[in-house]
Amino acid sequence: MPLIKAASGGPVMLVYIIDPDYWAAPDRSARQFQVFRHSINTLRRELQDREGQLIVRVGKTLEVMKTLFSELSFQVIHTHEVTETSCGMGISERIKEWSLSNNIGFAEYPSNGVFRDLKNRDGWAARWNKRMQQGPLDSPESVQFVHAESTPGWESRWPSIVNGTLVSENKNAWWAMNPEQVLDDFLNRRGLSYHTDMSSPASAEEACSRLSTHLAVGAISMRQIVSRVTDRQDYLRSLDKNIRGTALKALGAYKSRLHWHCHFIQKLESEPAIEFENMSKSFDGIRENSFNEEYYQAWCRGETGYPFVDACMRYLRETGWINFRMRAMLVSFASYDLWLHWDRTAKFLATQFLDYEPGIHYSQFQMQSGTTGINTVRIYSPEKQSNDQDPDGVFIRRWVPELESLGAEHIHAPWKLSVTDQKRYGVVLDNHYPAPIVDHQRAAKEARTRIGQIKKSNSAREEKKIILKKHGSRKGRNKPRKTDKQTDLFEQ
Ligand SMILES: Cc1cc2nc3c(=O)[nH]c(=O)nc-3n(C[C@H](O)[C@H](O)[C@H](O)COP(=O)(O)OP(=O)(O)OC[C@H]3O[C@@H](n4cnc5c(N)ncnc54)[C@H](O)[C@@H]3O)c2cc1C
């Protein structure tokens, strides 16, 4: 929309600004920039084919805008609405203020199903559907581009302004592929078993859409995806039940997650404070003063002594992605077993994710840490998840090679081996591989008690009503299932 509107008003200058303040934030990392750089270069190539140009400037956004204005005075800034961290929103606000005080128009357009100035969630799903039904927009027929110099050497200047490690960059990396082809392949082939294969990190690699990174950088839009999924669903409905098999079920599960994408971002949009503060104040103080640095470092390195947790963390650190269930397990382990406040763990995982999307990230982090006050508390058992999602231990052996010699019967819980067997297999705990840093059963029980006591209090119950009104899904997702009703706290 910004390009269409700008093109209808006259010549257009397309600008991308690499702001050192933004990239130096503790939740930003080199690997995320790797993806942005790739996207910027792809867009630059595509624009060249249309005799267009994307101008890339490095510098503080406001300073860059002032310079551009002095070089090529412009009348209106057209941009997308963004739901960002306080750092990103601050940059956007400063530009808005500056443009308005200099008689420059400032127009923002929505790009997904998130709504500005929303009072509560009544009618949100209907508004989401309505916006998605509008479908993707056609490109403007002709655009008169304004050309200007980019900052010389912008591509090589970036390592000095960001932190963290890179991911391997080859043409088979999902994030480096053409998003439309990734979507096509998912809809026609990979996604057929989405609903059954999304939970194991090994099968999820292929069975999930792998579009989150493309969505996070804006290489594909939510409306484009929803429109393609809806077309595919219509087509499948026209087929005989025996021919379409479970494809419709798989796509239904996928579409509901597209809905969640915006549902979760809406939480940060409506309450930016959840980047820093517990959504439910009833949980303030429970973890703030008990941060165990050693536990934190072991968790970050993937050396907790729980093979499946460590395998997932090492896989994520290497590839920049892991599936939803395993993200939830990593956070559950940090927040419940290790009792670490989500503030630092959220920033660390953000730097590892290529698809880092602050609105989803902070909302999910609080949900998986038990601080929203409205969600059922799920404490994941690393051993159960390991048995369920990697029964033969193939994933663990790949990512925790110290345990290579262990068979499926021992690999999920090597601490159960006798000292003699540890020696026999060459996996001596605290020598070749760490002993568990905490006892899961005990830690989970303690966490359940602590959270449960607060949840039962009158003040937490009163607060829950207010939070549900503001953030809760109206689709009954927050109602506990029958089996959860007794405790509202259970182990997965
Ligand atoms: C602690 C935690 C942090 C997370 N942080 C992020 C993040 O920074 N960026 C991000 O895109 N996702 C995040 N997620 C959600 C989810 O794990 C990823 O969206 C998903 O794994 C991305 O892979 P995919 O595109 O192949 O997903 P698919 O399984 O194919 O899902 C399709 C799309 O639906 C959306 N989606 C899927 N699951 C969720 C969910 N639980 N909540 C909200 N939207 C969802 C995403 O846009 C995703 O691309 C987080 C989940 C947890 C538990």
PDBQT file of the ligand as one rigid body, heavy atoms in Angstrom, charges set to zero:
ROOT
HETATM    1  C1  LIG A 501       8.898 -18.655  23.289  1.00  0.00    +0.000 C 
HETATM    2  C2  LIG A 501       8.458 -18.511  21.847  1.00  0.00    +0.000 A 
HETATM    3  C3  LIG A 501       8.952 -17.477  21.087  1.00  0.00    +0.000 A 
HETATM    4  C4  LIG A 501       8.540 -17.333  19.751  1.00  0.00    +0.000 A 
HETATM    5  N1  LIG A 501       9.069 -16.301  19.024  1.00  0.00    +0.000 NA
HETATM    6  C5  LIG A 501       8.683 -16.150  17.739  1.00  0.00    +0.000 A 
HETATM    7  C6  LIG A 501       9.228 -15.091  16.964  1.00  0.00    +0.000 A 
HETATM    8  O1  LIG A 501      10.067 -14.306  17.424  1.00  0.00    +0.000 OA
HETATM    9  N2  LIG A 501       8.820 -14.985  15.664  1.00  0.00    +0.000 N 
HETATM   10  C7  LIG A 501       7.881 -15.845  15.125  1.00  0.00    +0.000 A 
HETATM   11  O2  LIG A 501       7.536 -15.705  13.937  1.00  0.00    +0.000 OA
HETATM   12  N3  LIG A 501       7.334 -16.824  15.863  1.00  0.00    +0.000 NA
HETATM   13  C8  LIG A 501       7.711 -17.025  17.133  1.00  0.00    +0.000 A 
HETATM   14  N4  LIG A 501       7.167 -18.056  17.869  1.00  0.00    +0.000 N 
HETATM   15  C9  LIG A 501       6.041 -18.839  17.299  1.00  0.00    +0.000 C 
HETATM   16  C10 LIG A 501       6.399 -20.092  16.484  1.00  0.00    +0.000 C 
HETATM   17  O3  LIG A 501       7.270 -20.912  17.191  1.00  0.00    +0.000 OA
HETATM   18  C11 LIG A 501       6.994 -19.739  15.133  1.00  0.00    +0.000 C 
HETATM   19  O4  LIG A 501       6.142 -18.824  14.469  1.00  0.00    +0.000 OA
HETATM   20  C12 LIG A 501       7.143 -20.922  14.212  1.00  0.00    +0.000 C 
HETATM   21  O5  LIG A 501       7.921 -21.911  14.822  1.00  0.00    +0.000 OA
HETATM   22  C13 LIG A 501       7.788 -20.439  12.908  1.00  0.00    +0.000 C 
HETATM   23  O6  LIG A 501       8.018 -21.474  11.990  1.00  0.00    +0.000 OA
HETATM   24  P1  LIG A 501       7.078 -21.669  10.705  1.00  0.00    +0.000 P 
HETATM   25  O7  LIG A 501       6.924 -20.412   9.945  1.00  0.00    +0.000 OA
HETATM   26  O8  LIG A 501       7.584 -22.855   9.954  1.00  0.00    +0.000 OA
HETATM   27  O9  LIG A 501       5.712 -21.961  11.437  1.00  0.00    +0.000 OA
HETATM   28  P2  LIG A 501       4.403 -22.749  11.031  1.00  0.00    +0.000 P 
HETATM   29  O10 LIG A 501       4.209 -23.831  12.026  1.00  0.00    +0.000 OA
HETATM   30  O11 LIG A 501       4.388 -23.112   9.612  1.00  0.00    +0.000 OA
HETATM   31  O12 LIG A 501       3.280 -21.662  11.353  1.00  0.00    +0.000 OA
HETATM   32  C14 LIG A 501       2.812 -20.749  10.396  1.00  0.00    +0.000 C 
HETATM   33  C15 LIG A 501       2.883 -19.348  10.878  1.00  0.00    +0.000 C 
HETATM   34  O13 LIG A 501       1.979 -19.159  11.933  1.00  0.00    +0.000 OA
HETATM   35  C16 LIG A 501       2.524 -18.290  12.905  1.00  0.00    +0.000 C 
HETATM   36  N5  LIG A 501       2.645 -19.026  14.146  1.00  0.00    +0.000 N 
HETATM   37  C17 LIG A 501       2.869 -20.350  14.303  1.00  0.00    +0.000 A 
HETATM   38  N6  LIG A 501       2.847 -20.669  15.602  1.00  0.00    +0.000 NA
HETATM   39  C18 LIG A 501       2.623 -19.534  16.276  1.00  0.00    +0.000 A 
HETATM   40  C19 LIG A 501       2.474 -19.229  17.643  1.00  0.00    +0.000 A 
HETATM   41  N7  LIG A 501       2.555 -20.153  18.585  1.00  0.00    +0.000 N 
HETATM   42  N8  LIG A 501       2.235 -17.950  17.992  1.00  0.00    +0.000 NA
HETATM   43  C20 LIG A 501       2.134 -16.988  17.058  1.00  0.00    +0.000 A 
HETATM   44  N9  LIG A 501       2.247 -17.221  15.740  1.00  0.00    +0.000 NA
HETATM   45  C21 LIG A 501       2.483 -18.484  15.363  1.00  0.00    +0.000 A 
HETATM   46  C22 LIG A 501       3.873 -17.834  12.380  1.00  0.00    +0.000 C 
HETATM   47  O14 LIG A 501       3.700 -16.635  11.686  1.00  0.00    +0.000 OA
HETATM   48  C23 LIG A 501       4.246 -18.936  11.414  1.00  0.00    +0.000 C 
HETATM   49  O15 LIG A 501       5.076 -18.507  10.376  1.00  0.00    +0.000 OA
HETATM   50  C24 LIG A 501       7.583 -18.238  19.203  1.00  0.00    +0.000 A 
HETATM   51  C25 LIG A 501       7.101 -19.290  19.983  1.00  0.00    +0.000 A 
HETATM   52  C26 LIG A 501       7.533 -19.428  21.303  1.00  0.00    +0.000 A 
HETATM   53  C27 LIG A 501       7.008 -20.566  22.119  1.00  0.00    +0.000 C 
ENDROOT
TORSDOF 0
